[in-house]
């Protein structure tokens, strides 16, 4: 689970056993305090956090599958009427099994699971995978949300290379594959959100999105759903069957066959 040499390498801040284990697992330096230009990982009171210079990146970021913005979307997001649910085919009597092949911090996965779907979250970047794994472990300790977390599964790996193998290790069927690759923005306004700036510094752009789309189209039994910024071109490859558009984003749908209510 160590990082490739070509990416920005955070440091791990701390001197406890958990921090030592994380630094060893990821092949990262363990320090008492980060430098001004460092990205860093640290176990805070609410879990594993990723941060850097606050002027550039704002407050530290952690994955949270049950609270914060996820809880707001779960309670007030519009249920199965919200954009991602419609795109993934959730409706009365239909709760497809979903592969979130670019899971990131797992927010979309958590919302889909809260609406009744079983979701396999796949993340390839080791640091983001560590944040997500930490969040899933914390969420699993909350008895009141056990039904939700029991519908969430996690795998660390590269969907563009080994998607079928990663799916085979779980018991989640690939009825719907959801993709949200990092888009190579040119517009400076796209960097206003400091969290996005932080992740772009860590991860870079997903230049292999066409390869990932091709693999997903081969594997999904019913549809592939791709989240894109509004106005961005579709991923290179086959044209989408249709699209669902909101104010700031768009879902491109590649439909093989319709999702039917379970009997």
C-alpha positions as a printed NumPy array, in Angstrom:
array([[  0.   ,   0.   ,   0.   ],
       [  3.017,   2.289,  -0.343],
       [  2.836,   5.384,  -2.547],
       [  4.31 ,   5.597,  -6.047],
       [  7.383,   7.818,  -6.309],
       [  5.739,  10.294,  -8.697],
       [  3.075,  11.647,  -6.319],
       [  3.193,  14.204,  -3.509],
       [  4.216,  12.316,  -0.378],
       [  2.731,  13.514,   2.911],
       [  4.438,  13.006,   6.238],
       [  2.835,  11.325,   9.252],
       [  2.746,  13.511,  12.361],
       [  2.81 ,  11.752,  15.725],
       [  4.774,   9.448,  17.986],
       [  2.158,   6.889,  19.054],
       [  1.915,   3.287,  17.916],
       [ -0.933,   4.018,  15.505],
       [  1.083,   6.732,  13.735],
       [  4.14 ,   4.465,  13.551],
       [  2.011,   1.727,  11.987],
       [  0.51 ,   4.109,   9.416],
       [  3.91 ,   5.516,   8.42 ],
       [  5.254,   1.979,   7.982],
       [  2.184,   0.863,   6.039],
       [  2.397,   3.774,   3.578],
       [  6.175,   4.085,   3.471],
       [  6.054,   7.676,   4.735],
       [  8.296,   9.686,   7.039],
       [  7.216,   9.984,  10.678],
       [  7.835,  13.459,  12.128],
       [  7.051,  15.416,  15.278],
       [  5.926,  18.488,  13.312],
       [  5.391,  19.08 ,   9.559],
       [  7.293,  21.631,   7.503],
       [  5.469,  24.636,   6.07 ],
       [  5.241,  23.055,   2.604],
       [  4.337,  19.536,   3.745],
       [  1.085,  17.717,   3.369],
       [  0.568,  15.648,   6.501],
       [ -1.488,  12.871,   8.063],
       [ -2.398,  12.923,  11.752],
       [ -4.745,  11.011,  14.039],
       [ -6.932,  13.7  ,  15.592],
       [ -9.751,  13.35 ,  18.102],
       [-12.222,  12.51 ,  15.312],
       [-10.045,  10.21 ,  13.253],
       [ -7.329,  10.321,  10.623],
       [ -6.878,  13.757,   9.028],
       [ -5.06 ,  15.052,   5.951],
       [ -3.893,  18.646,   5.939],
       [ -1.348,  21.206,   4.849],
       [ -0.829,  24.948,   4.849],
       [ -4.197,  26.381,   5.929],
       [ -3.822,  29.428,   3.69 ],
       [ -3.748,  27.166,   0.643],
       [ -5.824,  24.198,   1.746],
       [ -8.046,  25.318,   4.606],
       [ -8.915,  23.063,   7.533],
       [ -7.7  ,  19.448,   7.626],
       [ -9.88 ,  16.916,   5.82 ],
       [-11.073,  13.538,   7.041],
       [-13.442,  10.995,   5.587],
       [-16.805,  10.861,   7.356],
       [-19.409,   8.368,   6.224],
       [-22.094,   9.203,   8.769],
       [-21.816,  12.834,   9.977],
       [-21.272,  16.316,   8.574],
       [-22.297,  16.824,   4.971],
       [-23.192,  13.149,   4.561],
       [-25.675,  13.353,   7.43 ],
       [-27.196,  16.504,   5.924],
       [-27.598,  14.797,   2.536],
       [-29.053,  11.725,   4.23 ],
       [-31.654,  13.785,   6.07 ],
       [-32.37 ,  16.671,   3.696],
       [-30.888,  15.728,   0.311],
       [-34.132,  14.636,  -1.282],
       [-33.87 ,  10.868,  -0.889],
       [-34.155,   8.927,  -4.111],
       [-35.084,  12.1  ,  -5.933],
       [-31.57 ,  13.512,  -5.692],
       [-29.371,  13.56 ,  -8.755],
       [-26.965,  10.748,  -7.904],
       [-29.792,   8.411,  -6.888],
       [-31.664,   9.025, -10.137],
       [-28.487,   8.57 , -12.153],
       [-27.735,   5.248, -10.449],
       [-31.283,   4.033, -11.033],
       [-32.646,   3.992,  -7.495],
       [-36.424,   4.191,  -7.42 ],
       [-39.323,   2.497,  -5.704],
       [-38.592,  -1.201,  -5.556],
       [-35.163,  -0.806,  -7.169],
       [-31.993,  -0.681,  -5.049],
       [-29.209,  -1.743,  -7.403],
       [-25.866,  -3.028,  -6.194],
       [-23.262,  -0.395,  -6.967],
       [-19.508,  -0.299,  -7.475],
       [-18.11 ,   3.136,  -6.651],
       [-14.877,   2.67 ,  -8.587],
       [-13.385,   6.073,  -7.682],
       [-14.664,   6.33 ,  -4.125],
       [-12.513,   9.199,  -2.812],
       [-13.761,  10.104,   0.663],
       [-16.833,   7.902,   0.235],
       [-19.502,  10.583,   0.513],
       [-21.477,   9.481,  -2.546],
       [-21.153,   5.84 ,  -1.517],
       [-22.514,   6.607,   1.939],
       [-25.521,   8.425,   0.501],
       [-26.287,   5.566,  -1.885],
       [-25.993,   3.046,   0.945],
       [-28.317,   5.133,   3.115],
       [-30.91 ,   4.841,   0.333],
       [-30.774,   1.054,   0.361],
       [-28.057,  -0.001,  -2.103],
       [-25.112,  -2.178,  -1.237],
       [-21.984,  -0.331,  -2.341],
       [-18.396,  -1.457,  -2.87 ],
       [-16.045,   1.522,  -2.481],
       [-12.795,   1.192,  -4.439],
       [ -9.972,   3.712,  -3.969],
       [ -6.523,   3.448,  -5.488],
       [ -4.554,   6.25 ,  -3.833],
       [ -3.036,   4.812,  -0.632],
       [ -3.473,   7.99 ,   1.432],
       [ -7.123,   8.469,   0.429],
       [ -7.692,   4.74 ,   0.972],
       [ -6.3  ,   5.084,   4.5  ],
       [ -8.682,   7.981,   5.219],
       [-11.622,   5.995,   3.871],
       [-10.712,   2.818,   5.738],
       [-10.423,   4.806,   8.971],
       [-13.86 ,   6.356,   8.386],
       [-15.47 ,   2.985,   7.712],
       [-13.968,   1.559,  10.895],
       [-15.259,   4.497,  12.956],
       [-18.71 ,   4.317,  11.364],
       [-18.943,   0.601,  12.115],
       [-18.731,   1.334,  15.832],
       [-21.959,   3.39 ,  15.755],
       [-24.801,   1.005,  16.619],
       [-27.532,   3.377,  15.454],
       [-26.12 ,   3.36 ,  11.908],
       [-25.151,  -0.295,  11.709],
       [-27.713,  -1.014,   8.989],
       [-26.104,   1.652,   6.813],
       [-22.51 ,   0.586,   7.371],
       [-23.383,  -3.06 ,   6.747],
       [-24.218,  -2.041,   3.165],
       [-20.764,  -0.451,   2.667],
       [-17.733,  -2.461,   1.565],
       [-14.195,  -1.295,   0.836],
       [-11.336,  -2.404,  -1.395],
       [ -7.994,  -0.712,  -2.   ],
       [ -6.823,  -1.033,  -5.584],
       [ -6.641,   0.534,  -9.033],
       [ -9.984,   0.236, -10.839],
       [ -8.4  ,   1.129, -14.172],
       [ -6.155,  -1.947, -13.923],
       [ -7.874,  -4.609, -11.822],
       [-11.552,  -3.686, -11.579],
       [-12.892,  -7.196, -12.185],
       [-10.476,  -8.705,  -9.652],
       [-11.418,  -6.132,  -7.004],
       [-15.121,  -6.786,  -7.535],
       [-14.534, -10.545,  -7.335],
       [-13.147, -10.168,  -3.795],
       [-16.514,  -8.812,  -2.618],
       [-20.044, -10.147,  -2.881],
       [-21.4  ,  -6.921,  -4.411],
       [-22.714,  -7.41 ,  -7.936],
       [-21.653,  -4.802, -10.536],
       [-25.149,  -3.822, -11.629],
       [-24.157,  -0.143, -11.638],
       [-20.613,   1.236, -11.751],
       [-20.211,   4.84 , -10.62 ],
       [-17.186,   6.859, -11.755],
       [-16.103,  10.306, -10.584],
       [-12.585,  10.788, -11.977],
       [-10.551,  13.869, -11.143],
       [-11.201,  16.33 , -13.959],
       [ -8.2  ,  18.294, -15.337],
       [ -9.625,  21.789, -14.845],
       [ -8.215,  24.76 , -16.737],
       [-10.439,  27.411, -15.206],
       [ -8.855,  29.076, -12.159],
       [-12.251,  29.268, -10.473],
       [-12.177,  25.486, -10.179],
       [ -9.405,  25.827,  -7.595],
       [-11.34 ,  28.108,  -5.266],
       [-12.503,  25.207,  -3.113],
       [ -9.546,  24.546,  -0.851],
       [-10.367,  20.877,  -0.287],
       [-10.218,  20.285,  -4.034],
       [ -6.866,  22.085,  -4.157],
       [ -5.556,  19.792,  -1.434],
       [ -6.599,  16.635,  -3.254],
       [ -5.29 ,  17.858,  -6.579],
       [ -1.914,  18.42 ,  -4.903],
       [ -2.014,  14.904,  -3.46 ],
       [ -3.529,  12.892,  -6.292],
       [ -3.179,  14.864,  -9.533],
       [ -5.525,  14.292, -12.473],
       [ -6.988,  10.969, -13.567],
       [ -5.445,  10.795, -17.025],
       [ -6.507,   7.163, -17.442],
       [-10.242,   7.912, -17.234],
       [-10.902,   6.547, -20.771],
       [ -9.32 ,   3.229, -19.8  ],
       [-11.388,   3.109, -16.615],
       [-14.589,   3.846, -18.541],
       [-13.816,   1.072, -21.007],
       [-13.299,  -1.453, -18.206],
       [-16.455,  -0.336, -16.437],
       [-18.521,  -0.685, -19.619],
       [-17.261,  -4.248, -20.037],
       [-18.118,  -5.221, -16.464],
       [-21.307,  -3.362, -15.467],
       [-24.371,  -5.499, -16.058],
       [-26.873,  -2.629, -16.279],
       [-25.287,   0.832, -16.45 ],
       [-22.203,   2.979, -15.954],
       [-22.691,   6.403, -14.411],
       [-20.02 ,   9.099, -14.808],
       [-20.054,  12.329, -12.824],
       [-18.692,  15.327, -14.758],
       [-18.533,  19.081, -14.241],
       [-21.309,  20.829, -16.118],
       [-19.946,  21.895, -19.508],
       [-17.07 ,  19.416, -19.505],
       [-16.845,  17.004, -22.439],
       [-17.729,  13.35 , -21.894],
       [-14.849,  10.985, -21.227],
       [-13.211,   9.868, -24.467],
       [-14.937,   6.736, -25.732],
       [-18.511,   5.751, -26.604],
       [-21.149,   8.463, -26.397],
       [-23.411,   8.411, -23.325],
       [-26.93 ,   7.054, -23.746],
       [-28.24 ,  10.191, -22.059],
       [-27.374,  12.676, -19.326],
       [-28.86 ,  14.174, -16.171],
       [-27.821,  17.779, -15.557],
       [-27.955,  20.032, -12.507],
       [-26.727,  23.561, -11.883],
       [-23.061,  22.64 , -11.409],
       [-22.637,  19.025, -12.446],
       [-23.775,  16.378, -14.879],
       [-24.143,  12.614, -14.93 ],
       [-23.386,  10.805, -18.179],
       [-25.281,   7.505, -18.346],
       [-24.201,   4.487, -20.375],
       [-27.136,   2.096, -20.182],
       [-26.899,  -1.574, -21.133],
       [-30.357,  -2.59 , -19.895],
       [-32.991,  -1.306, -17.512],
       [-33.045,  -1.979, -13.795],
       [-36.134,  -3.922, -12.743],
       [-37.846,  -4.027,  -9.331],
       [-36.847,  -7.04 ,  -7.253],
       [-39.607,  -9.588,  -6.875]])
